Amino acid sequence: MATILKSNERVFKENPNRADNFRLQTDISRITKGVNPENLNFDLRRLNPGEFCAAYHFHRYAEELFMIISGSATLRTPNGLEVVDAGDLLFFEKGSTGAHQLYNHTQSPCIYLDIRTFSGHDICEYPDTNKLFIIPTAEIFRKDTTVGYLDGEENILEKWKELKNE
């Protein structure tokens, strides 16, 4: 069934758990109409003046495409900073070369369509802060605390003895 999300029915709400300078807003009309895509996820976003869309990040298992519908913003990528304007398409491939962040440097809102692939899971990596964000469980870890696969497994026989005595 086709679902039409009419422009005059848009309601932008601030994303939950946001802090100053990261108050991205999302149109909730997709949710209120019951549109719940399985693989092609999308949102219409409003980035107000002086706000960042998210922390600088990349996706390990998702591609992302932004289309700037109105306004302007500054895009940060591994290649540096570049101003993007209405009509521009921004493609971010999987991996570190697809790292990105938008900042609204203007005095007007920047509206953009955010389309991303989703296969049921993803890992976002934040190069500035060395964090990993696991999706969909919303767990966040520091990347520099990685351990070996068998780290802590040295006393496995003792564990089995404990289990036998229970």
C-alpha positions as CSV (number, residue, x, y, z in Angstrom):
1,M,0.0,0.0,0.0
2,A,1.3,3.5,-0.8
3,T,1.5,6.0,1.9
4,I,1.6,9.7,1.2
5,L,3.2,12.0,3.8
6,K,1.8,15.4,3.0
7,S,3.9,18.4,3.4
8,N,1.2,20.3,5.2
9,E,1.0,17.5,7.9
10,R,4.6,17.7,9.0
11,V,5.3,17.9,12.7
12,F,9.0,18.2,13.6
13,K,10.0,17.0,17.1
14,E,13.3,17.2,18.8
15,N,15.0,13.8,19.0
16,P,15.1,12.4,22.5
17,N,18.2,12.4,24.6
18,R,19.8,15.3,22.8
19,A,22.1,17.9,24.3
20,D,22.9,21.5,23.5
21,N,24.2,22.0,20.0
22,F,22.8,18.5,19.0
23,R,19.0,19.3,18.9
24,L,18.2,17.7,15.6
25,Q,14.5,17.6,14.8
26,T,12.7,14.8,12.9
27,D,9.3,14.9,11.2
28,I,7.1,12.3,13.0
29,S,4.4,12.1,10.3
30,R,6.0,8.8,9.1
31,I,5.6,7.3,12.5
32,T,2.1,8.7,13.1
33,K,1.0,7.2,9.7
34,G,2.4,3.8,10.7
35,V,5.2,3.7,8.1
36,N,7.8,1.3,9.4
37,P,10.3,0.4,6.7
38,E,12.3,-2.8,7.0
39,N,15.4,-2.1,4.9
40,L,15.1,1.4,3.4
41,N,14.9,3.7,6.4
42,F,14.3,7.4,6.0
43,D,13.5,10.5,7.9
44,L,12.9,14.2,7.1
45,R,15.1,16.3,9.4
46,R,15.2,19.9,10.4
47,L,18.6,21.3,11.5
48,N,18.1,24.7,13.1
49,P,20.8,27.4,13.2
50,G,23.8,26.7,15.3
51,E,23.0,23.0,15.6
52,F,24.9,19.8,14.6
53,C,23.0,16.8,13.2
54,A,24.9,14.3,15.3
55,A,28.5,13.6,16.5
56,Y,31.0,13.1,13.7
57,H,30.5,9.4,12.8
58,F,30.4,6.7,10.2
59,H,28.4,3.5,9.8
60,R,30.0,0.1,9.5
61,Y,27.0,-1.6,7.9
62,A,24.8,1.1,6.5
63,E,25.0,3.5,3.6
64,E,23.4,6.9,3.9
65,L,22.1,9.5,1.5
66,F,21.0,13.1,2.4
67,M,19.2,15.4,0.1
68,I,19.2,19.0,1.1
69,I,15.6,20.2,0.5
70,S,15.9,23.8,1.8
71,G,18.5,25.9,3.5
72,S,22.2,25.4,3.7
73,A,24.7,23.7,6.1
74,T,28.4,22.9,6.4
75,L,29.3,19.3,5.9
76,R,32.3,17.7,7.6
77,T,33.9,14.6,6.0
78,P,37.4,13.1,6.1
79,N,38.2,15.6,3.3
80,G,37.4,18.6,5.4
81,L,34.5,21.1,5.4
82,E,32.2,22.1,2.5
83,V,29.0,24.1,2.3
84,V,26.0,22.2,0.9
85,D,22.9,23.8,-0.4
86,A,19.3,23.0,-1.4
87,G,19.3,20.4,-4.2
88,D,22.6,18.8,-3.2
89,L,22.8,15.0,-2.7
90,L,25.3,13.7,-0.1
91,F,26.2,10.0,-0.3
92,F,28.1,8.4,2.6
93,E,29.5,4.9,2.0
94,K,30.1,2.3,4.7
95,G,33.3,2.7,6.7
96,S,35.6,5.5,7.7
97,T,35.6,7.2,4.3
98,G,31.9,7.8,4.8
99,A,32.3,9.7,8.1
100,H,30.1,12.8,8.2
101,Q,28.5,15.6,10.3
102,L,26.3,18.5,9.4
103,Y,26.4,21.9,11.1
104,N,23.9,24.7,10.3
105,H,26.1,27.7,10.0
106,T,23.2,29.9,8.8
107,Q,20.4,31.9,10.3
108,S,17.6,29.7,8.7
109,P,16.6,26.0,9.2
110,C,18.1,23.4,6.9
111,I,15.6,20.7,5.9
112,Y,17.0,17.5,4.5
113,L,15.9,13.9,3.7
114,D,18.0,11.3,5.4
115,I,17.8,7.9,3.7
116,R,19.8,4.9,5.0
117,T,20.0,1.2,4.4
118,F,19.2,-1.0,7.4
119,S,19.8,-4.8,7.7
120,G,18.6,-5.1,11.3
121,H,21.9,-4.0,12.9
122,D,24.7,-1.4,12.5
123,I,27.7,-0.1,14.4
124,C,28.3,3.6,14.4
125,E,31.9,4.7,15.1
126,Y,32.8,8.1,16.4
127,P,36.4,8.9,15.4
128,D,36.6,12.1,17.6
129,T,35.7,10.3,20.8
130,N,36.7,6.7,20.0
131,K,33.2,5.3,20.8
132,L,31.2,2.5,19.2
133,F,27.4,2.6,19.2
134,I,25.6,-0.7,18.6
135,I,22.3,-0.6,16.8
136,P,19.5,-1.6,17.7
137,T,20.5,-2.3,21.3
138,A,21.8,1.3,21.8
139,E,24.9,0.2,23.7
140,I,27.9,2.5,23.6
141,F,31.5,1.4,24.2
142,R,34.9,3.0,24.0
143,K,36.8,1.4,21.2
144,D,40.2,1.5,23.1
145,T,38.9,-1.1,25.6
146,T,39.0,-4.0,23.2
147,V,40.2,-7.3,24.5
148,G,41.2,-10.6,22.9
149,Y,38.6,-13.3,22.3
150,L,39.9,-15.6,25.0
151,D,40.8,-12.8,27.5
152,G,39.5,-13.9,30.9
153,E,38.8,-17.4,29.8
154,E,42.0,-18.9,31.4
155,N,40.2,-20.6,34.3
156,I,37.4,-22.4,32.3
157,L,38.0,-25.7,34.0
158,E,37.4,-24.1,37.4
159,K,34.1,-22.7,36.2
160,W,33.0,-26.2,35.0
161,K,34.0,-27.7,38.3
162,E,31.8,-25.1,40.1
163,L,28.9,-26.0,37.8
164,K,29.2,-29.7,38.5
165,N,29.1,-29.2,42.2
166,E,25.9,-27.1,42.2
